[in-house]
Amino acid sequence: MTGLDPLPDWPRYLGMPTASGVIRSHLEDFYVEEISRIQPLGEGSHRWLWVEKTGANTDWVAGQLARSAKCARRDVGYAGLKDRHAVTRQWFSVPESHSLEAALEHLDIEGVSILASSRHTRKLKRGTLNGNRFSLRIRQFEDRGKQVERRLEQVCQKGVPNYFGPQRFGHRGLNVQKAFESLGKQARLSRNRKGIYLSALRSFLFNQVLAIRVQRENWNIIINGDLVMLDGSHSIFSCEIVDRDIEERCMRLDIHPTGPLPGIDGAGPQKDAGSLEYQVLDEWAAMTDLLVGQGVKASRRALRLYPAELRWSVQGSELEISFVLPPGTYATVVLREILTFDTVGY
């Protein structure tokens, strides 16, 4: 398998933007706040910590908290990974102990502040969040074609293709090639590294299918045979024939077409949707076979991403934009439909 360095520049549904800017000039230009699914009860055997971290990796912070709390790393919980190159706020949990209060009072972790704490009955589990709120500042902003307002309005109406962002694929996207080579040779890998590689392969294949549907302008509509996802859930149903009710539900963002996260035991789409999807996956049969051989369980992901509460303003040479995204989605895939951007220090 060749041709993955660099990764494809997957197509934008609005075409290449004429506006440009720079993101992450400063860490505070990229602010992310977790929207928790539950709040601590105020009692229990675990201490939940509302943490602001600056320029720090989530997993690294979890390790530092474990060290300070004198507990095993596996006993520290968090709902999701947050970007290192940003200012982020999220919950962590650590086991309650007699010495914990003193440890928290003398906590000294670079780039980390505890804003609040409360007890809860359980450890914080991965995925226990409703989404993330983003507040971004784009510097050196130029709107040469005067398209930004129109593009933002279209994103408000239609959303954007729900690509996996470049973070998923590692530096220069090399995790896809490395994954295929290492897993194909059955190289010995740590559990964490193997998980990263498998995720990179599945994300690449999903993006390839989505890219074809963007080119065919049916990424945000239901076509015959689609597997359809209910908004805000992972509930899936098959749509054999599209009728007026399905069209209207899709237009009001109640349901979304889905694409594949390939693996074993996965029912695929039928008819038009199935023909399109299988045609793309057949081109990457060696990769899909590798995922099946690794025992990865198949899943589905919505093809459309809708940024809720989208707001923006232009102040001189700066564009400020904010929105809310569901878990597992990427702010950069929203931005790429609006402008081209360089990233400082990333």
C-alpha positions in Angstrom: 0.0 0.0 0.0 1.4 3.4 -1.0 0.3 6.9 -1.6 -0.5 7.8 2.0 2.2 10.4 2.6 0.8 12.9 2.8 -2.9 12.0 3.4 -5.4 13.1 0.8 -6.8 16.6 1.1 -10.3 15.3 1.3 -12.9 17.4 -0.6 -14.8 20.3 0.9 -18.4 20.6 0.1 -18.2 24.3 -0.3 -15.0 24.1 -2.4 -11.6 25.7 -1.5 -12.0 28.8 0.7 -10.5 32.1 -0.3 -10.3 33.4 3.3 -7.3 32.5 5.4 -5.8 32.9 8.8 -3.6 31.5 11.6 -4.9 29.4 14.4 -3.2 28.6 17.7 -0.9 31.6 17.6 -1.4 31.5 21.4 -2.7 28.6 23.4 -5.6 30.7 24.6 -6.7 31.1 21.0 -8.1 27.6 21.1 -10.4 27.1 24.1 -12.3 24.0 24.7 -14.8 23.3 27.6 -16.2 19.9 28.2 -20.0 19.6 28.5 -20.5 16.8 31.0 -23.3 14.3 30.9 -23.6 14.1 34.6 -22.5 16.3 37.6 -21.0 15.0 40.8 -23.5 14.3 43.6 -21.4 15.9 46.4 -20.8 12.6 48.2 -19.1 9.3 47.5 -15.8 7.5 47.3 -14.3 9.5 44.3 -13.3 13.1 44.1 -14.1 14.8 40.8 -11.9 17.7 39.9 -12.8 20.5 37.4 -9.5 21.2 35.8 -8.2 23.9 33.5 -5.1 22.8 31.7 -2.9 24.9 29.4 -0.6 23.3 26.9 -0.9 19.9 28.6 -2.0 16.5 27.3 -5.0 14.9 29.0 -3.3 11.6 29.6 -0.2 13.3 31.0 -2.3 15.3 33.4 -4.1 12.1 34.6 -0.7 10.6 35.3 0.4 13.7 37.3 -2.9 13.6 39.3 -2.3 9.9 40.1 1.2 10.7 41.4 -0.1 13.5 43.6 -3.0 11.5 44.9 -0.8 8.4 45.4 -3.1 6.2 43.5 -2.7 3.9 40.4 -2.9 5.6 37.1 -5.8 3.3 36.1 -7.8 4.7 39.0 -7.8 8.2 37.5 -10.8 8.9 35.3 -11.7 11.4 32.6 -14.5 11.5 30.0 -12.4 12.3 26.9 -9.1 13.4 25.5 -8.7 17.2 25.0 -6.2 18.9 22.7 -2.8 19.6 24.1 -2.3 22.8 22.1 -5.1 24.7 23.8 -6.6 25.9 27.0 -9.2 23.3 28.0 -11.5 22.6 30.9 -12.6 19.1 31.8 -13.5 16.8 34.7 -11.0 14.3 36.2 -11.7 11.9 39.0 -9.4 10.4 41.7 -10.2 8.0 44.5 -11.0 9.7 47.8 -8.4 9.2 50.6 -7.4 10.7 54.0 -4.4 12.4 52.4 -6.1 13.7 49.3 -7.1 17.1 50.6 -3.6 18.0 51.6 -2.2 16.7 48.3 -4.7 18.9 46.4 -3.8 21.9 48.5 -0.1 21.5 47.5 -0.7 20.5 44.0 1.9 21.8 41.6 1.5 20.6 38.1 2.7 22.9 35.3 -0.2 24.3 33.3 -2.8 22.8 35.5 -5.3 24.5 37.9 -8.1 22.9 39.8 -11.1 25.2 39.6 -13.6 23.1 41.6 -13.9 19.7 43.2 -16.8 17.6 44.5 -17.3 14.0 45.6 -19.2 11.4 43.5 -20.1 7.7 43.9 -18.2 6.5 40.9 -15.1 7.0 38.9 -15.5 9.2 35.8 -15.8 6.9 32.8 -14.7 7.5 29.2 -17.5 8.9 27.0 -19.4 10.5 29.9 -19.9 13.8 28.1 -22.5 15.4 25.8 -19.9 17.3 23.8 -17.4 20.2 23.8 -17.8 23.9 23.5 -15.1 25.6 21.4 -14.1 29.3 21.4 -11.5 30.0 18.7 -9.6 33.1 17.6 -8.1 33.2 14.1 -5.4 35.8 13.7 -4.0 37.4 10.5 -7.5 36.8 9.1 -8.1 37.9 5.5 -11.4 37.5 3.7 -10.2 38.2 0.2 -13.2 36.7 -1.6 -15.7 38.1 0.9 -17.1 34.6 1.3 -16.8 34.0 5.0 -20.3 35.3 6.0 -22.0 33.2 3.3 -20.0 30.1 4.2 -20.8 30.4 7.8 -24.5 30.8 7.0 -24.4 27.7 4.9 -22.7 25.8 7.7 -25.4 26.9 10.0 -28.0 25.5 7.6 -26.3 22.3 6.4 -23.5 21.4 8.8 -20.2 20.1 7.4 -18.8 16.7 6.4 -17.9 14.8 9.6 -14.4 13.9 8.6 -11.9 12.7 11.2 -9.4 15.5 11.7 -5.6 15.3 11.2 -5.0 14.6 14.9 -6.4 11.1 14.3 -3.6 10.3 11.9 -0.5 11.4 13.7 2.3 13.7 12.4 2.0 14.1 8.6 -0.7 11.4 8.7 2.0 8.7 9.0 0.0 6.6 11.4 -2.0 5.1 8.6 1.1 3.8 6.7 2.8 2.7 10.0 -0.3 0.9 11.1 -0.7 -1.0 7.9 3.0 -2.0 7.9 3.3 -2.9 11.6 0.0 -4.7 12.0 0.5 -6.5 8.7 3.9 -7.8 9.9 2.3 -8.7 13.3 4.8 -6.5 15.0 4.7 -6.4 18.8 3.0 -3.2 19.9 1.9 -1.8 23.2 -1.9 -1.9 23.7 -2.1 1.9 23.4 0.0 2.0 20.2 -2.1 -0.8 18.7 -5.3 1.0 19.5 -4.0 4.3 17.9 -3.0 2.4 14.8 -6.4 0.6 14.4 -8.3 3.8 14.9 -6.1 5.5 12.2 -7.0 2.8 9.7 -10.7 2.9 10.4 -10.8 6.7 10.3 -9.0 6.7 7.0 -11.5 4.4 5.4 -14.4 6.3 6.8 -13.0 9.6 5.4 -12.5 7.9 2.0 -16.2 6.9 1.8 -17.3 10.3 3.0 -15.1 12.0 0.4 -16.9 10.2 -2.4 -20.3 11.2 -1.0 -19.1 14.8 -0.8 -18.0 14.6 -4.4 -21.4 13.2 -5.4 -23.2 15.8 -3.2 -25.1 13.3 -1.2 -23.2 13.4 2.1 -25.9 15.2 3.9 -29.0 13.5 2.4 -30.4 9.9 2.9 -30.1 7.7 -0.2 -31.8 4.4 -0.8 -30.2 1.6 1.4 -28.5 4.0 3.8 -28.0 3.0 7.4 -29.3 6.0 9.3 -28.3 7.4 12.7 -30.7 9.2 15.1 -29.3 12.6 16.1 -27.7 12.6 19.5 -27.5 8.8 19.8 -25.9 5.8 18.2 -29.2 4.2 17.3 -29.1 3.0 13.7 -31.9 1.9 11.4 -31.9 0.9 7.7 -33.7 3.0 5.2 -34.5 0.8 2.2 -36.4 3.5 0.2 -36.3 7.2 0.9 -39.7 8.8 1.3 -40.9 12.3 2.1 -40.9 11.7 5.9 -37.2 10.6 5.7 -36.3 13.6 3.6 -37.9 16.0 6.0 -36.4 14.4 9.1 -33.0 14.6 7.5 -33.5 18.3 6.6 -34.3 19.2 10.2 -31.2 17.3 11.4 -33.2 14.6 13.2 -31.4 11.8 11.4 -28.1 11.5 9.5 -26.6 9.2 6.9 -23.7 7.1 8.2 -20.4 5.7 6.9 -18.4 2.7 8.0 -15.9 2.1 10.7 -14.9 -1.3 9.3 -14.4 -4.5 11.2 -16.2 -7.7 12.0 -19.9 -8.4 12.7 -21.1 -5.2 11.0 -24.2 -5.0 8.8 -23.6 -2.8 5.8 -25.9 -0.6 3.8 -27.9 -1.8 0.8 -28.9 -0.7 -2.6 -27.4 2.7 -3.8 -25.6 3.4 -0.5 -24.2 -0.1 -0.3 -23.0 -0.1 -3.9 -21.1 3.2 -3.3 -19.6 2.1 0.0 -18.5 -1.3 -1.1 -16.9 0.2 -4.2 -14.7 2.4 -2.1 -13.8 -0.3 0.5 -12.9 -2.7 -2.2 -10.2 -0.3 -3.3 -8.7 -0.7 0.2 -9.5 -4.4 0.7 -6.1 -5.2 2.2 -6.8 -2.6 4.9 -10.3 -3.8 5.6 -9.1 -7.4 5.8 -6.4 -6.4 8.3 -9.0 -4.8 10.6 -11.2 -7.9 10.4 -8.1 -10.1 11.1 -7.5 -7.9 14.2 -11.0 -8.7 15.5 -12.1 -5.0 15.5 -15.8 -4.7 15.8 -17.5 -2.8 13.0 -19.4 0.4 13.8 -21.0 3.4 12.1 -20.5 7.1 12.3 -22.6 10.0 11.0 -21.5 11.5 7.7 -22.8 14.9 8.8 -21.6 17.1 11.6 -23.7 20.1 12.8 -22.0 22.8 14.9 -24.6 24.0 17.3 -24.8 27.5 18.7 -22.5 28.8 16.0 -21.5 32.4 16.5 -18.9 34.6 14.9 -17.5 38.1 14.8 -14.7 39.9 12.9 -12.6 42.4 14.7 -10.0 43.9 12.4 -7.6 41.1 11.4 -9.2 38.6 13.8 -12.1 36.2 13.4 -13.7 34.9 16.6 -15.9 31.9 16.3 -17.6 29.6 18.8 -19.8 26.5 18.5 -20.7 23.2 20.3 -19.8 19.8 18.8 -20.7 16.3 19.9 -18.0 13.9 21.3 -15.5 12.5 18.9 -15.7 15.3 16.4 -13.2 17.9 15.3 -13.3 21.7 15.3 -10.8 21.8 12.5 -13.2 20.1 10.1 -15.6 23.0 10.7 -12.9 25.6 10.1 -11.7 24.0 6.9 -15.0 24.7 5.2 -14.7 28.4 6.1 -11.1 29.3 5.5 -7.6 27.9 4.9 -5.4 28.1 8.0 -1.9 27.7 9.2 -1.1 26.5 12.7 1.6 28.0 14.8 3.6 25.6 16.9 1.5 22.5 16.1 
